Amino acid sequence: MSEPAENTEGLVTFDDTLDITMAATYFEKLTEMLNQHKSIVLDGEGIERIDGAGLQLLVGFFKAAESLHVTIKWQACSDVLKKSAKLSGLTVCLEIK
């Protein structure tokens, strides 16, 4: 299990798994990014597995960003992420197209 990657440009790249086992790690990284109050780009192209905890983490992150007036956009989304968001009714909340 590798750590989530990020760079100084506000990019967060997700590994292949975004589930309960990785939620705490991603929560820390995403909170760090929010605390910098700069725009954030998410790369979810590599996500091959996501569960309810992963989706919940993303929803909370988007809501927190909105309250802090931090812009988030997706660089890429995997088909698994898109399908999971659609099945959960979260495509609008997560701004997934």
BAZA-368690 format. One record per residue (C-alpha): x, y, z. Coordinates in pm, 1 decimal, decimal comma, padded with zeros to 6 digits. Layout:
! BAZA-368690
PT       px       py       pz
PT        X        Y        Z
...
END
This chain:
! BAZA-368690
PT       px       py       pz
PT  00000,0  00000,0  00000,0
PT  00158,2  00323,4 -00106,1
PT  00091,5  00668,6  00031,0
PT -00123,1  00916,7 -00162,6
PT  00092,3  01132,4 -00384,4
PT  00071,6  01508,1 -00401,0
PT  00283,4  01791,0 -00536,7
PT  00325,1  02161,4 -00476,5
PT  00077,1  02248,6 -00751,2
PT -00221,6  02130,6 -00547,2
PT -00248,5  01791,7 -00717,6
PT -00365,8  01485,0 -00526,9
PT -00321,5  01155,4 -00709,0
PT -00516,7  00862,5 -00570,9
PT -00375,7  00511,3 -00570,0
PT -00576,6  00215,1 -00698,1
PT -00770,9  00175,5 -00372,1
PT -00984,9  00435,5 -00198,7
PT -01157,3  00239,4  00073,9
PT -01181,7  00225,8  00450,5
PT -00822,9  00100,1  00478,8
PT -00694,0  00417,7  00311,5
PT -00949,3  00670,6  00441,1
PT -00739,2  00799,0  00732,2
PT -00432,1  00844,7  00512,6
PT -00625,6  01033,3  00247,4
PT -00811,5  01234,8  00510,9
PT -00477,6  01368,4  00639,3
PT -00351,4  01453,0  00290,2
PT -00675,3  01616,8  00179,6
PT -00698,0  01817,6  00503,0
PT -00341,2  01939,5  00447,0
PT -00440,5  02057,5  00102,0
PT -00749,7  02237,6  00232,1
PT -00543,6  02412,6  00497,3
PT -00326,4  02562,7  00224,0
PT -00634,9  02741,9  00084,5
PT -00534,1  02692,7 -00277,6
PT -00707,1  02526,8 -00570,1
PT -00686,9  02149,4 -00573,6
PT -00676,4  01910,0 -00867,3
PT -00772,5  01547,2 -00806,1
PT -00647,5  01260,7 -01019,6
PT -00870,5  00958,9 -00969,2
PT -00782,1  00781,3 -01290,9
PT -00602,9  00500,3 -01108,5
PT -00886,1  00414,9 -00868,9
PT -00982,1  00052,2 -00923,0
PT -01163,2 -00002,3 -00592,9
PT -01374,3  00240,4 -00391,1
PT -01621,2  00172,5 -00111,5
PT -01870,7  00374,4  00090,3
PT -01598,8  00507,5  00319,0
PT -01402,1  00634,7  00019,7
PT -01707,1  00804,4 -00126,1
PT -01794,7  00951,4  00213,7
PT -01442,4  01090,2  00243,2
PT -01472,1  01258,4 -00096,2
PT -01815,1  01405,5 -00015,1
PT -01685,7  01548,0  00312,9
PT -01382,3  01687,4  00133,4
PT -01592,7  01860,9 -00131,4
PT -01824,5  02007,9  00134,0
PT -01529,9  02132,5  00341,7
PT -01368,8  02285,2  00033,0
PT -01691,7  02462,7 -00053,4
PT -01717,3  02614,1  00294,7
PT -01355,1  02733,4  00270,3
PT -01404,1  02865,1 -00086,4
PT -01138,2  02627,3 -00217,0
PT -01182,1  02519,6 -00579,3
PT -01158,3  02149,8 -00660,4
PT -01156,6  01994,5 -01004,1
PT -01093,5  01647,8 -01138,3
PT -00803,4  01593,7 -01372,9
PT -00924,9  01240,8 -01441,7
PT -01170,3  00985,4 -01301,6
PT -01161,2  00610,2 -01347,3
PT -01466,0  00425,0 -01474,4
PT -01493,5  00258,7 -01132,1
PT -01508,3  00598,0 -00960,1
PT -01764,2  00729,2 -01208,6
PT -01983,3  00421,1 -01175,3
PT -01966,9  00419,7 -00793,9
PT -02054,9  00788,3 -00776,8
PT -02343,7  00738,5 -01018,7
PT -02483,3  00436,2 -00832,4
PT -02462,9  00630,7 -00506,0
PT -02623,0  00942,4 -00652,1
PT -02311,0  01148,6 -00584,0
PT -02199,2  01260,9 -00930,8
PT -02328,3  01615,7 -00878,3
PT -02190,8  01646,5 -00524,9
PT -01849,6  01517,5 -00638,2
PT -01859,8  01718,3 -00960,5
PT -01792,1  01408,6 -01168,8
PT -01890,2  01430,0 -01533,6
END
